[in-house]
């Protein structure tokens, strides 16, 4: 029996090795094809903190136009001090999930502040907004329910909708098309529970959701409205509270991140009425099976939210910088969407071209990202400029000079 088993093991191992070798070769071929097409992505390596300028490994300091550090708080002394203080008090983390080993008091403190910021009864936190979105939708929407999503929503919302029960309706409406949203709501009229989920600021387009239209349509069909305001918090609205503040409307659920304007580290949240948050705590898998937010991240976020409350002029200055760069790009002949957000996409069409232009900008002292497929649809590749409140006019003028140089080429 032993010799037969040995032969079997030998043959099985050879077949497995052959299959694995073929798979690796196929993947290697896919990577080589990206190089040949000029669409292979590389990431800059930084040797210092995130700011209006950044230092690259090798010593070059360049204007930073690709960060979500909208309020310039990622390296603010108060935020860094808040993170250090929290780590000194609570250590590095919970080392387990919250319901097993407990919740640190700093988590509850942060969640109270987030709820106040969003104007809701309660909030709960996750290690990212991606986690928060994937926690929220499948926990709320079950068999016999319906979720309705804008076609240009962030990938985290798309994946969250895909995680819903197969017995739930998953409907998609054309981007910011209220007539098509009404069609979807009519199609879902028999659903037990209906949810319309949209980005507040669409991260690749830089435009705002038609929140007044969405809220009006949802109310007429007894549907809940959820907004992912990750790119809106700290950016739009008089005091940076996002798209509901900007439009003067109220929504049922807000998801967002503390990894962009609100500290720049990591972390996400859901803010809503108490029963919805309790449902998330009881059922959402990313909270039941993932560690709590690291204390340093919570401490930094608390400091960032306090700074925003204390210095709302940061939002006004950011909006001034956005308008200045958008006006300068328009004068150079670039077509940029008119929007109050801090995202300025410049459509160039071809992915390889977008990456080449980003390289050319770096040669001119500006770090900016070229986006192509699969991040955006084929044929809509773009450069995406992102503005911060701590950019000076000199920074923006240098950036505009670089845009002029690549335009002339």
Order of alpha helices (4+ residues) and beta strands (2+ residues): alpha-beta-beta-alpha-alpha-alpha-beta-alpha-beta-alpha-beta-alpha-beta-alpha-beta-alpha-beta-beta-alpha-alpha-alpha-alpha-beta-alpha-beta-beta-beta-alpha
